[in-house]
């Protein structure tokens, strides 16, 4: 595994193009996972690469692997309620303009029928119009609202995404929207169904002043955010296995582990 974690430490700061970077790195890699702050950058990089490229997030545009693990999580959570994705109701809450995970998840939901989406956000942070149009054309029912309380009612899934502070000019601009879409246990009890699943791509802003996804939900059985991260390991392993064409070897090389538990550890 070769890792370059900061553009500032790469040759890009010396004027190297994405094309040149892709040609160099693909020369000593079998697969590349790329995250970049600019929309469209991963596509540009992939066109020059000689090996497969996985989009790990390109600015406010897309995050496909997160969407895959989100979809897998939704499927598993609803299966526990003897439900499926088709016919489900999902609320997406927060910064839907800059939140790339909800963009990619919406694209995946085009593969299913009869999904009802409630998009809860400030007018200025709405889901991109082209995504809303595509969902509606596919036959999904899409409702856009700024009213969180009424928007939460009746949903099977509530998917929150944080205010993407890094996409704003300054923190004060982002602070305008904080607290308007806060989910805590009191709000959940009052407006959500008893089995509503709570999802979030993480990181959540756990600071008290963030008013986002409160820590008092940590013991709520519907909170699936850490089950999401667990599922992410499996999904990304599967992606590597498919891309590297080693799926046929898994049965021969996999084994159970004895150290993992899904129970919480208690310290005494």
C-alpha positions as CSV (number, residue, x, y, z in Angstrom):
1,X,0.0,0.0,0.0
2,X,1.4,3.3,-1.1
3,X,-0.2,6.4,0.4
4,X,-0.2,10.1,-0.5
5,X,-2.5,11.8,1.9
6,X,-2.0,15.5,1.1
7,X,-1.8,17.2,-2.2
8,X,0.5,19.8,-0.6
9,X,3.2,17.1,-0.2
10,X,2.9,15.8,-3.7
11,X,4.5,16.9,-7.0
12,X,1.3,18.7,-7.9
13,X,2.6,21.6,-5.8
14,X,5.6,21.7,-8.3
15,X,3.2,22.1,-11.2
16,X,2.7,18.4,-12.0
17,X,-0.6,17.7,-13.8
18,X,-3.2,15.1,-12.8
19,X,-2.4,13.4,-16.1
20,X,1.3,13.1,-15.2
21,X,0.5,12.0,-11.6
22,X,-1.8,9.3,-12.8
23,X,0.7,7.9,-15.3
24,X,3.4,7.8,-12.6
25,X,1.4,6.3,-9.8
26,X,-0.3,3.7,-12.0
27,X,3.1,2.5,-13.0
28,X,3.6,0.9,-9.6
29,X,0.1,0.2,-8.5
30,X,-2.5,-2.5,-9.3
31,X,-5.4,-0.3,-8.3
32,X,-5.7,3.4,-7.1
33,X,-8.2,4.9,-4.6
34,X,-8.3,8.6,-5.1
35,X,-9.9,11.5,-3.1
36,X,-9.6,15.0,-4.3
37,X,-11.2,18.3,-3.3
38,X,-12.2,19.3,-6.9
39,X,-15.3,17.9,-8.6
40,X,-14.5,15.9,-11.7
41,X,-10.8,15.4,-10.7
42,X,-11.0,11.6,-10.2
43,X,-12.6,11.2,-13.7
44,X,-9.8,13.3,-15.2
45,X,-7.2,11.2,-13.3
46,X,-8.8,7.9,-14.3
47,X,-8.6,8.8,-18.0
48,X,-4.8,8.9,-17.7
49,X,-4.3,6.0,-15.4
50,X,-3.3,2.6,-16.7
51,X,-4.9,0.7,-13.8
52,X,-8.4,0.9,-12.3
53,X,-9.3,3.9,-10.2
54,X,-11.8,4.0,-7.4
55,X,-13.4,7.3,-6.6
56,X,-13.0,8.0,-2.9
57,X,-14.8,11.3,-3.2
58,X,-14.3,14.2,-5.5
59,X,-15.1,17.5,-3.8
60,X,-18.9,18.0,-3.5
61,X,-19.6,15.8,-6.5
62,X,-19.8,12.1,-5.8
63,X,-18.7,9.3,-3.3
64,X,-19.6,6.0,-5.0
65,X,-18.1,3.6,-2.5
66,X,-19.8,5.3,0.4
67,X,-23.1,5.0,-1.6
68,X,-22.5,1.2,-2.0
69,X,-22.0,0.7,1.7
70,X,-25.0,2.9,2.4
71,X,-27.2,0.9,0.1
72,X,-25.9,-2.4,1.6
73,X,-26.6,-1.0,5.1
74,X,-30.1,0.0,4.1
75,X,-30.8,-3.4,2.7
76,X,-29.6,-5.2,5.8
77,X,-31.4,-2.9,8.2
78,X,-34.7,-3.2,6.4
79,X,-34.3,-7.0,6.0
80,X,-34.3,-7.1,9.8
81,X,-37.8,-5.6,9.6
82,X,-38.8,-8.0,6.8
83,X,-38.8,-5.0,4.4
84,X,-37.0,-4.2,1.1
85,X,-35.6,-1.1,-0.6
86,X,-38.5,-0.9,-3.1
87,X,-41.3,0.9,-1.5
88,X,-39.2,2.4,1.3
89,X,-39.4,6.0,2.6
90,X,-36.1,7.8,3.2
91,X,-35.5,11.3,4.5
92,X,-32.1,13.0,3.6
93,X,-31.3,15.8,5.9
94,X,-28.8,18.6,6.0
95,X,-26.4,20.0,3.5
96,X,-27.7,18.2,0.4
97,X,-25.9,20.7,-2.0
98,X,-22.4,19.9,-0.9
99,X,-22.9,16.5,0.7
100,X,-21.5,14.1,-2.0
101,X,-22.7,10.9,-0.3
102,X,-26.4,11.8,-0.8
103,X,-25.7,12.6,-4.4
104,X,-24.2,9.1,-5.0
105,X,-26.9,7.3,-2.9
106,X,-29.6,9.0,-4.9
107,X,-28.0,7.8,-8.1
108,X,-28.1,4.2,-6.8
109,X,-31.7,4.4,-5.8
110,X,-32.5,4.9,-9.5
111,X,-32.0,1.1,-9.8
112,X,-35.1,0.5,-7.6
113,X,-38.8,1.2,-7.9
114,X,-41.3,3.2,-5.8
115,X,-38.9,4.9,-3.4
116,X,-40.2,8.0,-1.6
117,X,-37.6,10.6,-0.8
118,X,-38.1,13.6,1.5
119,X,-35.2,16.1,1.1
120,X,-34.9,18.3,4.1
121,X,-32.5,21.2,3.8
122,X,-32.3,25.0,3.7
123,X,-33.3,26.4,0.3
124,X,-29.7,27.5,-0.3
125,X,-28.4,23.9,0.4
126,X,-30.9,22.0,-1.7
127,X,-30.1,18.8,-3.5
128,X,-28.8,19.6,-7.1
129,X,-31.8,20.1,-9.4
130,X,-30.6,17.6,-11.9
131,X,-30.6,14.8,-9.3
132,X,-34.1,15.7,-8.2
133,X,-35.3,15.7,-11.8
134,X,-33.7,12.4,-12.5
135,X,-35.3,10.8,-9.4
136,X,-38.8,12.1,-10.4
137,X,-38.4,11.0,-14.0
138,X,-37.6,7.5,-12.7
139,X,-40.9,7.4,-11.0
140,X,-39.8,8.1,-7.4
141,X,-41.8,10.5,-5.3
142,X,-39.6,13.4,-4.2
143,X,-40.6,16.0,-1.6
144,X,-38.4,19.0,-0.8
145,X,-39.0,20.8,2.5
146,X,-37.3,23.0,5.1
147,X,-39.5,21.7,7.8
148,X,-37.6,18.9,9.6
149,X,-40.4,17.9,11.9
150,X,-43.0,17.2,9.3
151,X,-40.4,15.8,7.0
152,X,-39.2,13.1,9.4
153,X,-42.6,11.6,9.9
154,X,-43.3,8.2,8.4
155,X,-39.8,7.4,7.1
156,X,-38.0,4.1,7.3
157,X,-34.6,5.7,7.0
158,X,-33.3,9.1,8.2
159,X,-30.0,9.9,6.5
160,X,-28.2,13.0,7.9
161,X,-25.2,14.7,6.5
162,X,-23.3,17.4,8.2
163,X,-23.0,21.1,7.2
164,X,-20.0,20.9,4.9
165,X,-18.1,23.7,6.6
166,X,-15.1,23.3,4.3
167,X,-17.2,24.1,1.3
168,X,-18.2,27.5,2.7
169,X,-16.2,30.8,2.4
170,X,-15.8,30.9,6.2
171,X,-17.1,29.2,9.4
172,X,-19.5,32.1,10.1
173,X,-21.3,31.4,6.9
174,X,-21.6,27.7,7.7
175,X,-22.8,28.6,11.3
176,X,-26.0,30.2,9.8
177,X,-27.4,26.7,9.2
178,X,-26.2,24.9,12.3
179,X,-29.0,23.7,14.6
180,X,-31.7,23.9,12.1
181,X,-31.7,20.2,11.4
182,X,-30.7,18.8,14.7
183,X,-31.6,15.2,15.6
184,X,-31.6,14.1,19.2
185,X,-33.6,11.5,21.2
186,X,-36.4,13.9,21.9
187,X,-36.9,14.8,18.3
188,X,-36.6,11.1,17.3
189,X,-39.2,10.0,19.9
190,X,-41.7,12.8,18.8
191,X,-41.4,12.6,15.1
192,X,-39.9,9.3,13.9
193,X,-41.3,5.9,13.8
194,X,-40.2,3.5,16.6
195,X,-38.0,1.5,14.2
196,X,-36.7,4.3,12.0
197,X,-33.1,3.7,11.1
198,X,-30.6,6.6,11.6
199,X,-27.7,6.8,9.2
200,X,-24.8,9.3,8.7
201,X,-21.7,9.0,6.5
202,X,-19.5,10.3,9.3
203,X,-17.7,12.2,10.6
204,X,-20.5,13.6,12.7
205,X,-19.7,16.8,14.5
206,X,-20.2,15.8,18.2
207,X,-19.4,19.2,19.6
208,X,-22.4,20.5,21.6
209,X,-22.5,23.7,19.6
210,X,-22.8,21.7,16.3
211,X,-26.4,20.8,17.0
212,X,-26.3,18.0,14.5
213,X,-26.6,14.3,15.6
214,X,-26.6,14.2,19.3
215,X,-24.7,11.7,21.5
216,X,-27.9,10.9,23.4
217,X,-28.9,8.7,20.4
218,X,-25.8,6.5,21.0
219,X,-27.9,3.9,22.9
220,X,-30.8,4.0,20.4
221,X,-31.0,0.7,18.6
222,X,-32.0,2.5,15.4
223,X,-28.7,4.3,15.3
224,X,-26.8,2.5,12.4
225,X,-23.9,4.8,11.9
226,X,-21.3,2.4,13.3
227,X,-22.9,-0.6,11.5
228,X,-22.4,1.5,8.4
229,X,-18.7,1.8,9.0
230,X,-18.5,-2.0,9.7
231,X,-20.2,-2.6,6.4
232,X,-17.8,-0.3,4.7
233,X,-14.9,-2.7,5.3
234,X,-16.8,-5.5,3.6
235,X,-17.9,-3.4,0.6
236,X,-14.4,-2.1,-0.1
237,X,-12.9,-5.6,0.3
238,X,-15.5,-6.8,-2.3
239,X,-14.6,-3.9,-4.6
240,X,-10.9,-4.8,-4.5
241,X,-11.7,-8.5,-5.0
242,X,-13.8,-7.8,-8.1
243,X,-11.4,-5.3,-9.6
244,X,-8.4,-7.5,-9.0
245,X,-10.3,-10.6,-10.2
246,X,-9.6,-12.6,-7.1
247,X,-13.1,-13.4,-6.1
248,X,-12.6,-17.1,-6.9
249,X,-9.8,-17.3,-4.3
250,X,-11.9,-16.1,-1.4
251,X,-13.3,-19.4,-0.3
252,X,-9.8,-20.9,-0.2
253,X,-8.1,-18.0,1.7
254,X,-10.8,-16.6,4.0
255,X,-11.2,-17.7,7.7
256,X,-13.2,-16.7,10.7
257,X,-11.6,-14.5,13.3
258,X,-11.9,-15.0,17.0
259,X,-11.1,-11.5,18.2
260,X,-14.1,-9.6,16.8
261,X,-17.3,-9.0,18.7
262,X,-20.3,-6.8,18.0
263,X,-20.9,-6.4,21.7
264,X,-19.8,-3.3,23.6
265,X,-16.8,-3.8,25.8
266,X,-17.3,-3.0,29.5
267,X,-14.4,-1.6,31.5
268,X,-14.4,-2.3,35.2
